[in-house]
């Protein structure tokens, strides 16, 4: 009986999670007239794929995809590297105020983005980083550092300190121990951290909306606001919005399917001590 309840709850959860994605996919291959029918149809009558080449061509999909990959990827990579070094310092070094600094850094995850948006905008306007790719990369990188530190700090604590001592005896300094001994062992954790930050940067909207103006540097999530009109400019092109949502999601799907085993391994690594 308990197993039946568990499977039922799991099935309900999967339906709630997957139905919006399914409906977006179904809408993307419907005509707008079919989508606007009452009652709504959950299964498209005639598959219509004409909107996909239209969106790729008129929406300038490839430049937006390039911006998204570069901004999300570089910020995730930078946050993983810098967060890894900071987490190693918190894990191994001893200095005054370490506990307080770590607590404040982790607590900054709870700070709403709207609180920091205004100061960041004013600062960027003053120093000339507004509406630049490297400016938005720095924002994403800074926003991802607390999460990177939190995740990698746990991984480093699960690694025996005797390895640090052995590396020191062999002549490794701080950076040598970290990059040649500790980080390779904690590679699953670094991989998971990078993926989480990549997905967060891929889906981010608020900072990209406020800090960028030029279409040529905008990311895909933001460019959903610029979906071209269909044949009738008086109607909201819900079918084109659905196609845009699919095109935003599409590059991440094969990546997540390819690395799902490593992702699960990385998440559970160090969760249980022997």
HELIX and SHEET records of a PDB file:
HELIX    1   1 UNK A    2  UNK A   28  1                                  27    
HELIX    2   2 UNK A   32  UNK A   35  1                                   4    
HELIX    3   3 UNK A   50  UNK A   58  1                                   9    
HELIX    4   4 UNK A   61  UNK A   92  1                                  32    
HELIX    5   5 UNK A   98  UNK A  107  1                                  10    
HELIX    6   6 UNK A  108  UNK A  110  5                                   3    
HELIX    7   7 UNK A  113  UNK A  127  1                                  15    
HELIX    8   8 UNK A  133  UNK A  157  1                                  25    
HELIX    9   9 UNK A  162  UNK A  169  1                                   8    
HELIX   10  10 UNK A  174  UNK A  177  1                                   4    
HELIX   11  11 UNK A  178  UNK A  182  3                                   5    
HELIX   12  12 UNK A  183  UNK A  185  1                                   3    
HELIX   13  13 UNK A  187  UNK A  203  1                                  17    
HELIX   14  14 UNK A  206  UNK A  211  1                                   6    
HELIX   15  15 UNK A  215  UNK A  217  5                                   3    
HELIX   16  16 UNK A  220  UNK A  223  1                                   4    
HELIX   17  17 UNK A  224  UNK A  226  5                                   3    
HELIX   18  18 UNK A  238  UNK A  268  1                                  31    
END                                                                             
